[in-house]
Each structure stands twice: as C-alpha cells, then as structure tokens.
C-alpha cells in the first residue's frame, strides 16, 4: 500500500470554508489545512507510482509527498475522514480508471481509495472529536484523529484500505421463522432480526402478509432463512426497489395503482392515437421519450419517491434529484439534460378533505 498525499501551494478555499463553518458552530479554530489522500492498494514500482502521483497532482498549484516529505503546517490535531468498507468511493473509482488507462492494465476490485486529511490548530482533543463527528456521516464514513505529537511519532497517518471482511458465515438459527408466531413475525418485520443478545438490527419494513409469504416459501424448502436471505428479501421488496404501494391491490383495483391507472391508461391512449402516437419509448428504457421533431427526441423522468427539491441529500439517503437526471441522461446511447422540473403531485390542490395515516382516523396529515 502507498499513500499519496496532495496539498495546495496556494490558499485553499475549501479549508477557509471549513474554518468559517467550524467557527460558526462555536469552535475556537485558528487555522484549517487540507490534504487529499489517495491510498494505492497495489504493488507498483516507484516509477509507476511517480507517474500516478503526477496525474493526481496539478503542477501549477499542488504538490505531493511521493518524492519529498510534506511538512504539515502548525497544527494541534489531525483528522482524517474516509469511506467505510463497502461504500462506493466515486473519486477513488475514477482515479483507478485513470491509473488503468495510463498503465494499460486492469486491476481487480477497488485499487484506489480516497480520504481527506484535515489539520486543525487552536482546538483541544475533545473539540477535535466533536469536529470530526460534525463533518462526517458515520453511516458511510470513518474518521481517525491524532494529536501533533502522535502524528509526528507515527510519521503521519497509517495507510488504511477499507476492505469488506466477513468474520463468519450467515446462520439460519438466528431467525427461527418456521416456528415464529404472528406476534414474532410482526416484530421481525417492524423491528428487525434479533441478535443472540436480544438487540434487534432495525426494521425490515415487511408487514405480516409479506412475512407469511416468506415463511411459507421456506417451509416448502424445509429450512429457515439465513439472516442474509431475510435482509435481502426485505431490501428487494422495499418501496424504493419494488414500488410496493404502487404495485399492491387497493380496494377494487386488484392490479394496483401503477398497472391500472398509469401503465394501462398510457397503453390505451397510445393504441387510440395509432400513427399519431408521439411516444417512442415507454416503460422500457431508463426514461420515456417522445418525438420533438424529425431530428430530436425529448426524454423525461419523475420519481415516485423523489425529494421535494433539487438539492443533493446528505449521504445519498434518498434518491433526490439524482435519479431523475441519471435516468434521463441514460436513455438510449445518452441524452443531454437541459432542465429540471420542480413540483409533481396528484389530486386537486383545492381539496381540503382531511387525510389520515393511521386506522380509525388517527395521525392526521
């Protein structure tokens, strides 16, 4: 493993922004400096590493530590933030592809991992811990903190490769689904699988109907599901992936809202229009497309679980505007995005009929 650290030789506006943000939170930060870190998880000769470091460094205003040690500025604590094992590292993936193109050979798996090293002056150890917590998302990121003395003693931060390591094989006896009562099935669906100590891992978002379906399936196999199998089924049946609400029967609409009101209606309109149908692609590609003129098509996409703004959500927790842009761009061999459309709703805006989430008119919306 080899760490390539890249620092700016001029004023780094990212560092200034972080410093101002931390000051606004009440931290007595005097200075903030940053280094972009690329950890190379491959055996490469020094000459190739030198070429890679050169590609990752802008020679006009940046320098790296491959041939000469970078002396960090005066600081009290160093905080490094990187991704947890299994989390997609987009910058690292792009850097790996760049390395592969340059060297003319392919590497298996994620070879380049990125992280950010931040040097803080004017703060205590406890404050450094609070700062690390405020700037990182623990769901997808990891942090390491060292005092100046520890940093100098260890000659910097150690190279870390966030590999996924499975410590044990999934066990079917964690989930005794075949002998579970309806009460226990409901608890598993709402609160998650129980570990040996009784702590539940988190909701599977599966109601009793789905839990019965899973139980009956594995009863035919003559065994319990493993915890991984049950988690996988919950993920596959989730609203995000399966559009469960849209697909489910509702009152007299047995084929579900999507098939009945959207897909069926669209197909019927297209059939009635015949040769005048302007639709080129519907329900097949990443997004739909209609005829604009003899040369161009227009692609358009909405999401059933879109966020109500064009802001990228923290940590990618929800689809946000990302999915609609990605799918429009991904039509055919590629389309050019030109505009985002704000606002998408069903129903009559002036209708003031009260709506409720819970049964018996509880949880008024």
C-alpha positions in Angstrom: 0.0 0.0 0.0 1.1 3.5 -0.8 -0.3 6.8 0.4 -0.2 9.8 -2.0 -1.0 13.0 -0.2 -1.7 16.1 -2.3 -1.7 19.6 -0.8 -2.3 23.0 -2.3 0.5 25.5 -2.6 -1.9 28.5 -2.6 -4.8 29.5 -0.4 -7.3 26.5 -0.3 -10.8 27.9 -0.4 -12.1 24.5 0.9 -10.1 24.9 4.0 -11.3 28.5 4.5 -14.9 27.4 4.1 -14.4 24.6 6.7 -12.7 27.0 9.1 -15.5 29.6 8.9 -18.1 26.8 9.3 -16.5 25.4 12.4 -16.2 28.9 13.8 -19.9 29.4 13.2 -20.5 26.3 15.3 -18.5 27.8 18.2 -15.2 26.0 17.8 -12.1 28.2 18.6 -10.4 27.1 15.3 -7.5 29.3 14.3 -6.4 27.6 11.1 -7.5 24.7 8.9 -5.4 23.0 6.2 -6.3 20.1 4.0 -4.6 17.3 2.1 -6.3 15.0 -0.4 -5.2 11.4 0.2 -5.1 8.6 -2.4 -4.2 5.1 -1.0 -3.0 2.8 -3.7 -3.7 -0.9 -2.9 -1.4 -2.5 -5.5 2.2 -3.5 -5.8 3.7 -1.0 -8.2 7.3 0.1 -8.9 8.4 3.5 -7.8 8.5 4.8 -11.4 4.8 3.9 -12.0 3.8 5.4 -8.6 5.6 8.6 -9.5 3.6 8.8 -12.7 0.3 8.2 -10.8 1.2 10.9 -8.3 1.8 13.3 -11.2 -1.6 12.5 -12.7 -3.3 13.2 -9.4 -1.5 16.5 -8.8 -2.0 19.8 -10.5 1.6 21.0 -11.0 0.5 24.6 -11.2 -0.6 24.9 -7.6 -0.3 21.5 -5.9 2.5 19.2 -4.7 2.6 15.6 -3.4 4.6 13.6 -0.9 5.9 10.8 -3.2 9.4 12.2 -3.8 9.6 14.6 -0.9 8.1 14.6 2.5 5.3 17.2 3.0 5.7 19.1 6.2 2.2 19.9 7.6 1.5 23.4 8.9 1.5 24.2 12.5 -1.5 22.3 14.0 -2.8 20.7 17.2 -4.8 17.8 15.8 -5.1 15.9 12.5 -8.4 14.4 11.5 -8.7 12.0 8.5 -12.1 11.1 7.0 -12.5 8.3 4.5 -15.2 5.8 3.5 -16.2 2.7 5.4 -15.7 -0.7 3.8 -18.3 -1.4 1.1 -19.2 2.2 0.5 -18.8 3.4 -3.1 -15.8 5.7 -3.5 -16.6 7.6 -6.7 -13.4 9.7 -6.8 -11.3 6.6 -6.0 -13.0 4.7 -8.8 -12.3 7.5 -11.3 -8.7 7.6 -10.1 -8.4 3.8 -10.5 -9.7 4.0 -14.1 -7.2 6.8 -14.8 -4.4 4.6 -13.5 -5.5 1.7 -15.5 -5.7 3.7 -18.7 -2.2 5.1 -18.0 -0.6 1.8 -17.2 -2.6 -0.2 -19.8 -3.7 -2.9 -17.5 -6.7 -3.7 -15.4 -6.8 -4.1 -11.6 -9.3 -6.3 -9.8 -11.5 -4.6 -7.3 -11.1 -1.1 -5.8 -7.4 -0.3 -6.1 -7.5 3.4 -5.2 -9.2 4.7 -2.0 -9.6 8.4 -1.2 -9.7 10.3 2.1 -9.3 13.8 3.3 -6.7 14.8 5.9 -7.5 18.0 7.9 -5.1 19.8 10.2 -6.6 21.9 12.9 -5.0 24.5 15.2 -6.5 26.1 18.2 -8.6 23.2 19.4 -8.4 20.6 22.2 -8.7 16.9 21.9 -12.3 16.8 22.9 -13.1 19.6 20.4 -11.3 17.6 17.6 -13.5 14.7 18.3 -16.6 16.9 18.2 -15.4 18.4 14.9 -14.8 15.0 13.3 -18.3 14.0 14.3 -19.8 17.2 12.9 -18.1 16.8 9.5 -18.5 13.1 8.9 -21.5 10.8 8.3 -21.0 7.7 10.5 -23.2 5.7 8.3 -20.8 5.8 5.3 -17.6 7.3 6.7 -14.8 6.5 9.1 -12.5 9.0 11.0 -9.1 8.9 12.7 -7.7 11.6 15.0 -4.2 12.2 16.1 -2.5 14.9 18.2 0.5 16.6 16.7 2.8 14.5 19.0 1.1 11.3 17.9 1.3 12.4 14.2 5.0 13.1 14.4 5.8 10.0 16.4 3.9 7.8 13.9 5.3 9.7 10.9 1.8 10.6 9.8 -1.3 8.6 9.3 -1.1 4.9 8.5 -2.3 3.6 5.1 -5.8 2.1 5.5 -7.6 0.1 2.9 -11.3 -0.2 3.8 -11.8 -3.9 2.7 -15.0 -5.7 3.5 -14.2 -8.7 5.7 -16.8 -11.3 6.6 -16.0 -12.7 10.0 -18.5 -15.5 9.9 -20.9 -17.3 7.6 -24.6 -16.4 7.9 -26.5 -18.7 10.3 -30.1 -19.9 9.8 -30.6 -20.4 13.5 -30.6 -16.6 14.1 -34.1 -16.5 12.6 -36.5 -19.3 13.6 -39.1 -18.2 11.1 -40.8 -21.6 10.7 -41.8 -21.7 14.4 -42.5 -18.0 14.8 -45.9 -16.8 15.9 -47.7 -13.9 14.2 -46.6 -11.7 17.0 -43.0 -12.6 16.5 -43.3 -12.3 12.7 -44.7 -8.8 13.2 -41.8 -7.9 15.5 -39.3 -9.1 13.0 -40.9 -7.1 10.2 -41.1 -3.9 12.2 -38.0 -4.1 14.4 -35.7 -6.4 12.5 -33.8 -9.7 13.2 -32.9 -10.3 16.9 -29.2 -10.9 17.7 -28.4 -13.5 20.3 -28.3 -10.7 22.9 -31.9 -9.7 22.0 -30.9 -6.5 20.3 -32.8 -6.1 17.0 -30.9 -4.9 14.0 -33.5 -2.5 12.6 -36.8 -2.6 10.7 -37.3 -4.7 7.6 -40.4 -2.8 6.7 -42.3 -6.0 6.0 -45.9 -6.4 7.2 -47.4 -9.7 8.3 -48.6 -10.6 4.8 -45.1 -10.5 3.5 -43.7 -12.3 6.5 -46.2 -15.1 5.9 -45.2 -15.3 2.3 -41.5 -15.7 3.3 -42.4 -18.2 6.0 -44.4 -20.4 3.6 -41.7 -20.3 1.0 -39.0 -21.6 3.3 -41.4 -24.1 4.8 -41.5 -25.7 1.4 -37.7 -25.8 1.4 -37.8 -27.4 4.8 -35.5 -24.9 6.4 -35.3 -21.4 8.0 -33.9 -18.5 6.0 -30.5 -17.2 6.9 -30.3 -13.6 8.2 -28.7 -12.5 4.9 -31.5 -14.1 2.9 -34.2 -12.4 5.0 -32.4 -9.0 4.8 -32.1 -9.4 1.0 -35.8 -10.2 0.6 -36.7 -7.1 2.7 -34.4 -4.9 0.5 -35.8 -6.4 -2.7 -39.4 -5.9 -1.5 -38.7 -2.3 -0.3 -40.8 0.6 -1.6 -37.6 2.0 -3.2 -36.9 -1.0 -5.3 -40.3 -2.7 -5.8 -42.7 0.3 -5.5 -44.7 -2.0 -3.2 -47.5 0.6 -2.6 -48.0 1.3 -6.3 -48.0 -2.5 -7.1 -50.3 -3.7 -4.4 -54.0 -4.2 -4.8 -56.1 -1.4 -3.4 -59.9 -1.9 -2.8 -61.4 -2.9 -6.1 -58.2 -2.1 -8.1 -56.7 -5.6 -8.0 -53.9 -4.9 -10.4 -52.5 -2.0 -8.4 -52.3 1.8 -9.0 -49.4 1.7 -11.4 -50.6 -1.1 -13.7 -54.2 0.2 -13.7 -54.0 3.9 -13.8 -50.6 4.6 -15.3 -49.5 1.7 -17.5 -52.9 0.6 -18.7 -54.1 4.2 -19.4 -50.9 5.1 -21.3 -51.0 2.0 -23.4 -54.7 2.6 -24.2 -54.0 6.2 -25.3 -51.1 5.1 -27.5 -53.3 2.5 -29.1 -56.1 5.0 -29.8 -53.7 7.5 -31.3 -52.3 5.0 -33.7 -50.0 6.6 -36.3 -50.2 9.9 -34.4 -48.6 8.4 -31.3 -45.6 10.6 -30.4 -44.2 8.2 -27.8 -41.0 6.4 -28.9 -40.2 4.6 -25.6 -42.4 3.9 -22.7 -41.8 1.6 -19.6 -38.7 0.1 -21.3 -35.6 2.4 -21.1 -34.3 4.4 -18.2 -36.7 7.1 -19.0 -39.5 7.7 -21.5 -39.0 9.6 -24.8 -41.4 11.4 -27.2 -40.9 12.9 -30.6 -39.8 16.5 -30.7 -39.1 16.9 -34.4 -37.6 14.9 -37.2 -34.1 15.1 -35.6 -34.7 15.1 -31.8 -36.4 13.2 -29.0 -37.3 14.6 -25.6 -36.7 12.4 -22.5 -38.4 13.0 -19.2 -38.4 11.2 -15.9 -40.0 11.6 -12.5 -39.6 9.5 -9.3 -42.4 8.2 -7.1 -40.1 8.7 -4.1 -38.4 11.9 -5.1 -37.4 14.6 -2.7 -39.2 18.0 -3.0 -36.2 19.9 -4.1 -33.2 19.8 -6.4 -30.7 19.5 -3.5 -28.4 16.5 -3.2 -29.4 14.8 0.0 -26.7 14.2 2.8 -25.1 10.9 2.4 -27.3 9.8 -0.6 -30.0 8.8 1.9 -32.8 9.3 -0.6 -33.0 9.5 -4.4 -33.5 13.2 -4.5 -33.0 14.8 -7.9 -30.1 12.4 -8.8 -32.3 9.5 -10.2 -34.4 11.7 -12.5 -31.3 13.3 -14.0 -29.4 9.9 -14.3 -32.3 8.2 -16.0 -33.0 11.0 -18.5 -29.3 11.1 -19.4 -29.2 7.2 -19.6 -31.8 7.0 -22.3 -30.6 5.1 -25.4 -27.0 5.9 -26.0 -27.2 9.0 -23.9 -29.2 12.2 -23.8 -28.3 15.8 -22.9 -30.1 17.2 -19.8 -31.4 20.8 -20.3 -33.8 21.5 -17.4 -35.1 20.2 -14.0 -38.9 20.3 -13.4 -39.9 21.3 -9.9 -43.2 20.0 -8.4 -45.1 16.8 -9.1 -48.3 15.8 -7.3 -51.6 14.0 -7.6 -55.0 15.3 -6.6 -57.0 18.5 -6.7 -55.0 21.3 -5.0 -58.1 22.9 -3.5 -59.4 19.7 -2.0 -59.5 20.1 1.8 -60.7 16.6 2.7 -58.7 15.6 5.8 -56.4 12.6 5.3 -55.0 10.2 8.0 -52.0 7.9 8.1 -53.4 5.5 10.8 -56.5 3.4 11.1 -59.6 4.9 12.7 -58.7 8.4 11.6 -55.5 8.7 13.7 -52.3 10.5 12.7 -53.9 13.3 10.7 -51.7 14.5 7.8 
